[in-house]
Amino acid sequence: MAFDGIMIAAIVAELAETLVGGRIDKVAQPEADEIVLHVRSKGCNHKLLLSADASVPRLHFTASQRENPLAAPMFCMLLRKHLQGGRVIAILQPDFERIVHLHIETLNEMGDLTQKLLIVEIMGKYSNIILVEGGIVLDSIKHVSYGQSSVRQILPGRPYHAAPSQNKRNPMLLERADFIALCAGIESGTTPAQKLIFHNYTGISPFSADLICALAGIEPNDTNPDAERLFTAFEGVVNHIRNDDFTPFALYAAANALAPQGFGVFGRNLYDDEHVRDFDSASELAEFYYAARANSSRIQQKSQDLRRHVQNLIERCVKKAQVHDNTLTDAADRDALKTLGELITANIHTIPQGAKMFVTTNYYDPDMPDISIALDPAKTPAENAQLYFAKYNKQKRAVAALSEQIAQNLEELQYLEGVREALNISNDEADLAQIREELAAEGFIKRAKPLQNKKQPRGGQRAKPKPLHYISTDGFDIFVGKNNAQNDELTLRFADQQDIWMHTKNIPGSHVILRTDGNTPSNTALEQAAMLAAYYSKARGSSLVPVDYCPRKQVKKPGGAKPGMVIYDGHQTAYVTPDEAVIAALQADKLS
């Protein structure tokens, strides 16, 4: 869902209830296109984020700590001059546009009471934050000159004009007769129901129009929709907005709940529980969604070189395996070479010197057929026999050596697939640093040289990332390693001997430890821990995933084994299908 008029209406309702009457204590500009207002209201401190970022423009309450530049930008200084100490008297969304007006009452240099208007325009690449007094622009976070737009300039000292409305209707003024007439108008029969809504009403994104169609039970691309049903659904949504009745939720894809795919503030009943995570407010939703999106994008970008390198190594192992298979195929008839040598030896006195071919009975075949044996006429019969024995021994030694190479290559391939899966579930830079260090220690990448002037993080060295911690619905602690280093730490040093160890059977994935504290684990805890083992594996989107489990004391690490590699015995195997609803509930417990 886009940050459209409906999402803005939910945010504005929340801001108006919380901030009106509050006083602006501080103004900060942590980024070139972001403003944070610190507002004291009703005995509490609040931080309001205003962002004109072209890719993610938005406004909402925030709890995150943003580092401010040493020298405040000019726009920030202007806002401090005009707004600090001011009182918020109204927060409005004019005509349901993607625009928010913050009306602020302040004292000027003469001590006279004045009103300032802080305007946040959320319009994609045209987003802006503008300070206006008496209809005149005092300044904006982005200047728009005549060269950039001949229709509308945003410059200090120029009159402020709202963005063109595109002749759309305000959905808050929705009327049945007008909507029915619109459906029966010139667009009828040619325009899909979805476009009929978002092309003609302000603040409605295509996603919201899709939801309205779904609520009406109408396909979004239906060019001849039932106008009455569509109006009833649309009116229902409008009434919820008028009553400030919103249901904020983050939307997840069915097979991957590691990161949200979208969000909404209405239409929650259209989705199964396992596909959504609910929030108490639109601001909490926006804060979570955009933080998750930014973190996912940052981690994806920072891990790109590692992913590419690991994938290249995996492809190299696969090619090696193909070469090994071809070599084994070529050497499959090596015993025939030994047979030829023995047949020559058995008939050595009957073979004439200089013969190129020798025919004899193959006594090693039950059918005893005749066989022709090629000979080197320059060699004696004994030398020809030794030549076949030499070829046999060479291939025998090659196969023996190849068996060890095949085992090493398979171990390396399994290890690298595990690393690739660890990269897929990494959610912060500390995880990536741990994986990078592990690959360097194993000789797969070069160890990065430390920068001489690099500042140490506060408190000394960076804290070592910890495994994921979940709690089963009946109170058992479950821990999940996010990479091989954490898997080894979790299994070999953290877990008690009586704890239950789990891992997907012959599938790359995380080690999972179910804490028992000496008690017998419940079936519920075992099932949920197995689900986590399946979920944090390459088989995440599969069903009936085999998960081996046994007491930790039955798990051992062979000498010289790669990180994350263990052996175990006396295990049992459970077949589980990760239940997205259960996983989401466990994640909510972890994050709460």
Secondary structure, 3 states (H helix, E strand, C coil): CCCCHHHHHHHHHHHHHHHCCCEEEEEEEEECCEEEEEEEECCEEEEEEEECCCCCCEEEECCCCCCCCCCCCHHHHHHHHHHCCCEEEEEECHHHCCEEEEEEEEECCCCCEEEEEEEEECCHHHCEEEEEECCEEEEECCCECCCCCCCCCECCCCECCCCCCCCCECHHHCCHHHHHHHHCCCCCCCCCHHHHHHCCECCCCHHHHHHHHHHHCCCCCCCCCCHHHHHHHHHHHHHHHHCCCCCCEEECECCECCCCCEEECCCHHHCCHHHEEECCCHHHHHHHHHHHHHHHHHHHHHCHHHHHHHHHHHHHHHHHHHHHHHHHHHHHHHHHHHHHHHHHHHCHHHCCCCCCEEEEECCCCCCCCEEEEECCCCCCHHHHHHHHHHHHHHHHHHHHHHHHHHHHHHHHHHHHHHHHHHHHHCCCHHHHHHHHHHHHHCCCCCCCCCCCCCCCCCCCCCCCCCCEEEECCCCCEEEECCCHHHHHHHHHHHCCCCCEEEEECCCCECCEEECCCCCCCCHHHHHHHHHHHHHCECCCCCCCEEEEEEEHHHEECCCCCCCCCCEECCCEEEEECCCHHHHHHHHHHHHC
